[in-house]
């Protein structure tokens, strides 16, 4: 192996290749240099990704960062959990431990109705939920126009709500598969792909 190799000039991918191919017993010092550089480059890459997300924040039309979508989702989740308290008080907690089909349907209709009552005005006029309104983001069509409430309700909300009442598989899709899509390059959840929407910043 060339004794004058300057690993500082290697890209992260090249460092990965070198780490896998180097004979660590013969070149332990070089292996350590490569490993240290990989750690350094990964930190730099993570910092760069963070800077890029910060730089797009609050720029109208730019897709929301994953963190801002998370905060908006958490705000909405708290609101809707609070709104379901009357349902639990009426039927009792015991009924939901092994719910009947009719109770599941009642809960589904109740949840969708409460969504329209609590979020309908903002969704219709601004393409926003309460959480998205607070954060300063909205649901848009892929061409950048505001998504209308019909698309939001029928293509984003309804499919996931119906899917969530399916034992195991449906809950796995809505609870894991749907949100995990946000970590893709497009930063869009599964319901965004179904509805052909995205979530972007708006001018303040």
C-alpha positions as CSV (number, residue, x, y, z in Angstrom):
1,X,0.0,0.0,0.0
2,X,1.3,3.5,-0.9
3,X,2.9,5.0,2.2
4,X,2.0,8.6,1.0
5,X,-1.7,8.2,0.8
6,X,-3.5,11.3,2.0
7,X,-6.8,10.0,3.4
8,X,-7.8,13.6,4.1
9,X,-8.6,14.0,0.5
10,X,-11.0,11.0,0.4
11,X,-14.7,11.4,0.2
12,X,-16.9,9.7,2.8
13,X,-17.7,6.9,0.4
14,X,-14.1,6.4,-0.4
15,X,-13.3,6.2,3.3
16,X,-16.0,3.5,3.7
17,X,-14.4,1.5,0.9
18,X,-10.9,1.9,2.4
19,X,-12.2,0.9,5.8
20,X,-13.6,-2.3,4.4
21,X,-10.6,-3.2,2.2
22,X,-7.6,-2.3,4.4
23,X,-5.7,-5.1,6.2
24,X,-6.0,-3.9,9.8
25,X,-3.5,-6.3,11.1
26,X,-0.8,-5.0,8.7
27,X,-1.8,-1.3,8.8
28,X,-3.4,-0.7,12.2
29,X,-2.3,3.0,12.3
30,X,-3.8,3.7,8.9
31,X,-7.0,1.9,9.8
32,X,-7.3,4.1,12.8
33,X,-6.8,7.2,10.7
34,X,-9.5,6.1,8.3
35,X,-11.9,5.3,11.2
36,X,-11.3,8.7,12.8
37,X,-11.9,10.5,9.5
38,X,-15.1,8.6,9.0
39,X,-16.4,9.7,12.3
40,X,-15.3,13.3,11.6
41,X,-16.9,13.3,8.1
42,X,-20.2,11.8,9.4
43,X,-20.4,14.5,12.0
44,X,-19.7,17.2,9.3
45,X,-22.4,15.6,7.1
46,X,-24.9,15.6,9.9
47,X,-24.1,19.3,10.7
48,X,-24.5,20.2,7.0
49,X,-27.9,18.5,6.9
50,X,-29.0,20.4,10.0
51,X,-27.8,23.7,8.4
52,X,-29.7,23.0,5.3
53,X,-32.9,22.3,7.2
54,X,-32.4,25.5,9.2
55,X,-31.7,27.5,6.1
56,X,-35.0,26.6,4.4
57,X,-37.0,27.2,7.5
58,X,-39.7,29.9,7.1
59,X,-38.9,30.3,3.3
60,X,-42.3,30.3,1.7
61,X,-42.8,27.3,-0.6
62,X,-39.9,25.2,0.8
63,X,-40.9,21.9,2.3
64,X,-41.2,21.8,6.1
65,X,-38.4,20.3,8.1
66,X,-39.1,16.9,9.7
67,X,-38.9,18.5,13.2
68,X,-41.5,21.2,12.4
69,X,-43.9,18.6,11.0
70,X,-43.3,16.6,14.2
71,X,-44.1,19.5,16.5
72,X,-47.2,20.4,14.5
73,X,-48.3,16.7,14.7
74,X,-47.7,16.6,18.4
75,X,-49.8,19.7,19.0
76,X,-52.7,18.2,16.9
77,X,-52.3,14.9,18.7
78,X,-52.8,16.6,22.1
79,X,-55.8,18.5,20.9
80,X,-57.5,15.3,19.5
81,X,-56.6,13.2,22.5
82,X,-58.3,15.8,24.7
83,X,-61.3,15.8,22.3
84,X,-61.8,12.0,22.7
85,X,-62.2,12.3,26.5
86,X,-66.0,12.5,26.3
87,X,-66.1,9.4,24.2
88,X,-64.2,7.4,26.8
89,X,-66.3,8.9,29.6
90,X,-69.5,7.9,27.8
91,X,-68.6,4.3,27.0
92,X,-66.1,3.7,29.8
93,X,-62.5,2.6,29.5
94,X,-63.3,-1.0,29.8
95,X,-65.3,-1.0,26.6
96,X,-62.2,0.0,24.6
97,X,-60.0,-2.9,25.9
98,X,-61.8,-5.3,23.6
99,X,-64.0,-3.0,21.5
100,X,-66.8,-4.3,19.4
101,X,-67.1,-3.5,15.7
102,X,-69.9,-1.1,16.3
103,X,-67.8,0.8,18.9
104,X,-64.9,0.9,16.5
105,X,-67.1,2.5,13.9
106,X,-68.6,5.0,16.4
107,X,-65.0,5.9,17.4
108,X,-64.0,6.3,13.8
109,X,-67.0,8.6,12.9
110,X,-66.5,10.5,16.2
111,X,-62.8,11.1,15.4
112,X,-63.5,12.3,11.9
113,X,-66.3,14.5,13.0
114,X,-64.2,16.1,15.7
115,X,-61.5,16.7,13.2
116,X,-63.9,18.6,11.0
117,X,-65.2,20.6,14.0
118,X,-61.8,21.5,15.4
119,X,-59.8,21.8,12.2
120,X,-62.4,22.4,9.5
121,X,-62.1,26.1,9.4
122,X,-58.3,26.2,9.1
123,X,-58.2,23.3,6.7
124,X,-60.8,24.9,4.4
125,X,-59.4,28.4,4.4
126,X,-55.7,27.9,4.8
127,X,-54.9,24.2,4.3
128,X,-53.7,24.0,7.9
129,X,-54.4,22.2,11.1
130,X,-54.1,24.0,14.4
131,X,-50.6,22.6,14.8
132,X,-49.5,23.6,11.3
133,X,-51.0,27.1,11.8
134,X,-48.9,27.6,14.9
135,X,-45.7,26.3,13.2
136,X,-46.4,28.3,10.0
137,X,-46.7,25.5,7.5
138,X,-49.6,24.3,5.3
139,X,-50.7,21.3,3.2
140,X,-50.1,22.0,-0.5
141,X,-50.7,20.4,-3.9
142,X,-47.5,19.4,-5.7
143,X,-47.8,22.5,-7.8
144,X,-47.5,24.7,-4.7
145,X,-51.2,25.7,-4.5
146,X,-53.2,25.2,-1.3
147,X,-54.7,21.8,-1.0
148,X,-58.5,22.0,-0.6
149,X,-60.4,20.4,2.3
150,X,-62.0,17.8,0.1
151,X,-58.5,16.4,-0.9
152,X,-57.2,16.7,2.6
153,X,-60.2,14.9,4.1
154,X,-60.8,12.2,1.5
155,X,-57.2,11.4,0.4
156,X,-55.0,12.3,3.4
157,X,-57.2,11.8,6.5
158,X,-59.9,9.2,5.6
159,X,-57.6,6.4,4.2
160,X,-55.3,6.6,7.3
161,X,-58.2,6.7,9.7
162,X,-59.9,3.7,8.1
163,X,-56.6,1.9,8.0
164,X,-56.0,2.5,11.7
165,X,-59.0,0.5,12.8
166,X,-57.7,-2.7,11.0
167,X,-56.1,-4.8,13.8
168,X,-52.3,-5.2,13.7
169,X,-51.6,-4.6,10.0
170,X,-53.6,-1.3,9.7
171,X,-52.1,0.0,12.9
172,X,-48.6,-0.9,11.8
173,X,-49.1,1.0,8.5
174,X,-50.5,4.1,10.2
175,X,-48.3,4.0,13.2
176,X,-45.0,3.1,11.6
177,X,-45.0,2.9,7.8
178,X,-46.9,6.2,7.3
179,X,-44.5,8.4,9.4
180,X,-41.3,6.6,8.4
181,X,-41.8,7.9,4.8
182,X,-40.9,11.4,6.2
183,X,-37.3,10.3,6.3
184,X,-37.1,10.0,2.6
185,X,-35.5,12.6,0.3
186,X,-38.9,14.2,-0.4
187,X,-39.8,14.6,3.3
188,X,-43.3,13.4,2.7
189,X,-45.4,10.9,4.7
190,X,-47.3,8.0,3.1
191,X,-50.5,10.0,3.2
192,X,-48.8,12.8,1.3
193,X,-48.0,10.4,-1.6
194,X,-51.5,9.0,-1.6
195,X,-53.0,12.5,-1.8
196,X,-50.2,14.0,-3.9
197,X,-49.6,16.7,-1.4
198,X,-46.6,18.2,0.5
199,X,-46.3,20.4,3.6
200,X,-44.5,23.7,3.1
201,X,-43.7,26.9,4.8
202,X,-46.0,29.9,4.2
203,X,-45.2,33.6,4.4
204,X,-45.7,35.2,7.8
